[in-house]
Amino acid sequence: MKHSVKLKVNGQQHEFAIEPYLTLAELLRDELQLTGTKLGCRLNSCGCCAVLLDGKPVNSCSVLALQADGHDVLTVEGLAADGTLHPLQQAFVEQNAFQCGFCTPAILLTAKALLDENPSPTESDVRNAIRGTSCRCTGYTKYVQAILSASKESRDHGRAAR
């Protein structure tokens, strides 16, 4: 028996008739073709499927789509606006902070949640925030540098605008 689910994804309202066992990750990837949400372990362990649910990072493989009913979801596809990269995405490009790219969407979203909550994180704050996403290609150093760079750019931009 299908259930009705309404949620806002990347600023757009959607309504679906879904099976009760469908995960949020499957809904995003299969129904909306938002393939930036990666399915790694499917066991709530690797973190590569992280999205923001009402601004907080969640592993979407462990959230039923029914649980997201009435909530806001942000995927990596929703970070850029009007063809302009989000400052975090720009910092990742400038710092060459990616290897294969499989975990990058989840790390970007987790970093966004961190910077939204704490615009001036320490290196330890950044490492703690992204520790739930497994990267098998790098040692996280470039990710941390890019996130700290985006944080600094954001603070500098805020001062220049005053």
C-alpha positions as CSV (number, residue, x, y, z in Angstrom):
1,M,0.0,0.0,0.0
2,K,1.5,3.4,-1.0
3,H,1.6,6.4,1.3
4,S,1.5,10.1,0.4
5,V,4.6,12.1,1.3
6,K,5.1,15.8,0.8
7,L,8.6,17.3,1.2
8,K,10.5,20.3,0.0
9,V,13.7,19.3,-1.7
10,N,16.2,22.0,-2.7
11,G,13.5,24.7,-2.3
12,Q,10.9,22.9,-4.4
13,Q,7.8,21.3,-3.0
14,H,7.2,17.6,-4.1
15,E,4.5,15.1,-3.4
16,F,5.0,11.3,-3.9
17,A,3.0,8.1,-3.5
18,I,5.6,5.7,-2.1
19,E,6.0,2.3,-0.5
20,P,6.6,2.5,3.3
21,Y,10.0,0.9,3.1
22,L,11.5,3.4,0.6
23,T,14.5,5.3,2.1
24,L,15.0,9.0,1.7
25,A,18.2,8.2,-0.3
26,E,16.2,6.0,-2.7
27,L,13.5,8.6,-3.1
28,L,16.1,11.3,-3.9
29,R,18.1,9.2,-6.3
30,D,15.3,7.2,-8.0
31,E,12.3,9.5,-8.0
32,L,14.1,12.9,-8.3
33,Q,17.3,11.8,-10.1
34,L,19.4,13.7,-7.5
35,T,22.4,11.3,-7.8
36,G,24.7,13.5,-5.8
37,T,23.3,11.6,-2.8
38,K,25.6,8.6,-2.9
39,L,24.7,5.1,-1.6
40,G,27.8,3.5,-0.1
41,C,27.2,1.0,2.7
42,R,23.4,1.4,3.0
43,L,24.0,0.6,6.7
44,N,24.2,4.1,8.2
45,S,28.0,3.7,8.5
46,C,29.9,5.4,5.8
47,G,28.0,8.8,5.7
48,C,28.3,9.2,1.9
49,C,24.5,9.5,1.7
50,A,24.3,12.6,4.0
51,V,21.8,15.3,3.2
52,L,20.5,18.1,5.3
53,L,17.1,17.5,6.8
54,D,15.8,20.8,8.2
55,G,19.4,22.0,8.2
56,K,20.9,19.0,10.1
57,P,23.0,16.3,8.5
58,V,21.4,12.9,8.3
59,N,22.4,9.7,6.6
60,S,19.6,9.4,4.1
61,C,20.0,5.6,3.8
62,S,18.8,5.2,7.3
63,V,15.8,7.6,7.1
64,L,12.6,6.4,5.7
65,A,11.1,8.7,3.1
66,L,7.9,8.7,5.3
67,Q,10.0,10.2,8.1
68,A,10.8,13.2,5.9
69,D,7.2,14.0,5.3
70,G,6.6,17.7,5.8
71,H,10.3,18.5,6.1
72,D,13.0,20.4,4.1
73,V,15.7,18.4,2.4
74,L,18.9,19.9,0.9
75,T,21.1,17.9,-1.4
76,V,24.4,18.9,-3.0
77,E,22.4,19.8,-6.1
78,G,20.7,22.5,-4.1
79,L,23.9,24.2,-2.9
80,A,24.7,26.3,-6.0
81,A,22.3,29.2,-6.8
82,D,21.7,30.8,-10.1
83,G,24.7,29.1,-11.7
84,T,27.0,30.3,-8.9
85,L,28.8,27.8,-6.8
86,H,28.2,27.9,-3.1
87,P,31.3,29.3,-1.2
88,L,32.1,25.9,0.1
89,Q,32.0,24.4,-3.4
90,Q,34.2,27.2,-4.6
91,A,36.7,26.6,-1.8
92,F,36.7,22.9,-2.6
93,V,37.6,23.7,-6.2
94,E,40.3,26.3,-5.2
95,Q,41.8,23.9,-2.7
96,N,41.5,20.9,-5.0
97,A,39.7,19.2,-2.1
98,F,38.4,16.0,-3.7
99,Q,39.8,12.9,-5.2
100,C,37.2,10.5,-6.7
101,G,34.3,12.7,-5.5
102,F,32.2,10.0,-4.0
103,C,32.1,11.4,-0.5
104,T,32.4,15.0,-1.5
105,P,28.7,15.8,-1.6
106,A,28.2,14.5,1.9
107,I,31.2,16.4,3.2
108,L,30.0,19.6,1.5
109,L,26.6,19.3,3.2
110,T,28.0,18.4,6.5
111,A,30.4,21.4,6.3
112,K,27.5,23.7,5.4
113,A,25.6,22.6,8.5
114,L,28.7,23.3,10.6
115,L,29.3,26.7,9.1
116,D,25.6,27.6,9.4
117,E,25.8,26.8,13.1
118,N,29.4,28.0,13.7
119,P,30.8,30.4,11.1
120,S,34.2,30.4,12.8
121,P,35.1,26.8,13.4
122,T,38.4,25.6,14.6
123,E,40.3,22.8,12.8
124,S,39.1,20.5,15.5
125,D,35.5,21.6,15.0
126,V,35.8,20.8,11.2
127,R,37.4,17.4,11.7
128,N,34.7,16.5,14.3
129,A,31.9,17.6,11.9
130,I,33.1,15.6,9.0
131,R,34.3,12.5,10.9
132,G,31.1,10.6,10.1
133,T,31.8,10.6,6.3
134,S,34.3,7.9,5.2
135,C,36.7,9.0,2.5
136,R,38.9,6.2,1.1
137,C,41.0,8.4,-1.2
138,T,42.4,11.2,0.9
139,G,43.5,12.0,4.4
140,Y,40.9,14.8,4.9
141,T,43.5,17.5,5.0
142,K,42.4,19.3,1.9
143,Y,38.7,19.0,3.0
144,V,39.6,20.7,6.3
145,Q,41.6,23.4,4.5
146,A,38.8,24.1,2.1
147,I,36.2,24.3,4.8
148,L,38.3,26.6,6.9
149,S,39.0,28.7,3.8
150,A,35.3,29.0,3.1
151,S,34.7,30.0,6.7
152,K,37.4,32.7,6.4
153,E,36.1,34.0,3.1
154,S,32.6,34.2,4.6
155,R,33.9,36.2,7.6
156,D,36.0,38.5,5.3
157,H,33.0,39.1,3.0
158,G,30.8,40.0,5.9
159,R,33.3,42.5,7.2
160,A,33.7,44.1,3.7
161,A,30.0,44.4,3.3
162,R,29.7,46.5,6.5
